[in-house]
Amino acid sequence: MEVREERERLLHAFLLALGVAAFGLLASIALTGLFVILFWNFSPVVVLLALTGLYAATAVVLYRRLAELLRNWQTLSASLNQLRKDRACLEKFLA
């Protein structure tokens, strides 16, 4: 049962992440276009470089958060804890 719940939770998280990525990409494209149009007379190269730096910094922050999440990920933690308790009980019983 817990495996099924974990699979459903993972699928739900993946679909949400996919939606966030898709709409985030659309929003960033629209925002980039807006800034380029607004500041075209000032300097299009500076605007594009600033936006590139902003997007790169955001990507680095998100990558670090993802790496931390994956490092601390515990699959089936409740089942593993129960198995540890059962093993300890069996060791007491058999000893």
N, C-alpha and C positions, 0 to 999 in steps of 0.2 A: 504494500500500500504506500509506504513512504517513498519507494522508488518511483511509483507513478506520480505522486505529488511533486517530487523533485523534478521529474521530466516535464510536467506541465508548467511548473514555475520557471524552469529554464527556457522553455519555448515561449512563454509569455514575455519574459525578460528580453529574449532575442527579438521578438516582434516589436516590442516597444522601442528597443534600441534602433532597429531598422527604421521605424517611423521617425524617431528623433533625428537620425542621420539624414534621412531624405528631406524632411522639412527644414532642418537646419541648413542643409546645402542650398535649398531653394531660397531661404531667407538671406543667406550670406551672398548669394549671387545677386539678388535684388538690391541688397545694401551696398555691395561693391559697385554696381551700376549707378546707384544714386550718388555715391560719393564721387565717382569719376566724373559724372555729368556736372555735379555742383562745383567741383574744383578744377575742371578742365582748363579754365583760363589761367588759374594760378600756376599749376605744374602737374600735368598728368603723371609724370614719372614719380614724383614725390608721393602723390596720392596712392599709386599702385604699390610702391615700396612700403609705405606705412601700413596699408591693408595686408600686404604679404607678411610683414613682421607681426602684426596682430594675430593673423590666422595661424602662423607658425607657433607663436607663444601659446595660444589656446590649445593647439594640438599637443604641445609638450606637456601642458598641465593635465589634459585629459589622458594622455598616455601614462603619466605617473599615477594618476588615480586608478586607472585600469590595472596597472601592474600591482598596485597595493591591494586592490580587490581580489585579484587572482592569487596573490600570495597568501591571503587570509581566508580563502574559500575552503569551506568544509562541507563536503558532500556526505549526506546521511549521518550527520553527527549524532542524532538521537539513537539511531540503530547501533552505531559504534559504541556509544556510552553504555547501552543496554548489554551489548556483547561483553564489554569489559566487566560489568557487574556480574553477569552470569559466569564468566570465567573465574572471577574471584570467589564466587560462591561454590563453584565446582571444586576449585583447589582446596577450599576449607573442608568441603565434604569428603574429598578423596584422601586428604592428608591425615 
